[in-house]
Amino acid sequence: MKPAVDLGHLRELSVVELQQKARETKAELFNLRFALRTGHLSDFTQIKLKRKAYAQIQTVISEKRSVEGQHGAA
């Protein structure tokens, strides 16, 4: 199974870009869950991958905010 997202790439993005990516991922997750409920989703692993990707994005956002808090605006 391929990784949900490339963490190295995520860490290069700004907090604003990460927040946009999180919104997009959350919307994709909503659409996947909707497709699951309506019976149009055949690959259930997509939901797990999107959940993991969203969590990883949120983790990187938290890391960046923690660093900014310790060292001032980065």
N, C-alpha and C positions, 0 to 999 in steps of 0.2 A: 504494500500500500504506500502510495506517495505521501510526503508530508503535506499537512494542511496549507502551510505558508512557509516562505523562506524567511526565517528570523533575521538573518543578516540584512536582507533587503528592508525589512520592516524597521530595523534600528537606524537605517539611514534616512528615513522619512521624518518630517516634522510632526509635531503633535497635531496640528490642524489637518495635515494629510492623513494621519492615522485615524483621526476622528471621522473623516470622510469615508475612509476605507471601512471603518467599523459600521457606519450607517449602511453602506452598500452591502456588506456581508450580512447584516441583520435583516435587510430587506430580502436578500436571496434566501436566507434561512426561513423567513416567513413564507415566501413563495413555495419553497420545498415542503414545508409543513402543510400548506394548503393543498398542494398536489397530492400529498400522502393521504389526507383526509378525503379527497375526492376520488382517490383510486387511480390517479394518473402518474404516480411515481413508481418506477420499477426498480431503481437502484437506491436502496435505503441507506447505503453507506455515505451518500452525499450529505445527508443530514448530520451525521456524526462528524464528517470532515468540516462542514461549515461551522458547527458548534465549536470545534477545536480551533478553527481559524479565528473566530470571533474572540474566543478566550485569549488566544495568543496576542491578538492586536490590543486587547484591553490591558494585558500584562505589560506590553511594551510601553503603552501610554502611561501606565502607573510608574514604570521604571523611569521614564523621562521626566515625569513630574516630580518624582522623588529626588532625582539628581538636580533639577532646577531649584527645588526647595533648599537643598544643601549648599549649592554653589551659586545661587542667584540665577538670573535668567540665562539660559544657555543658548 
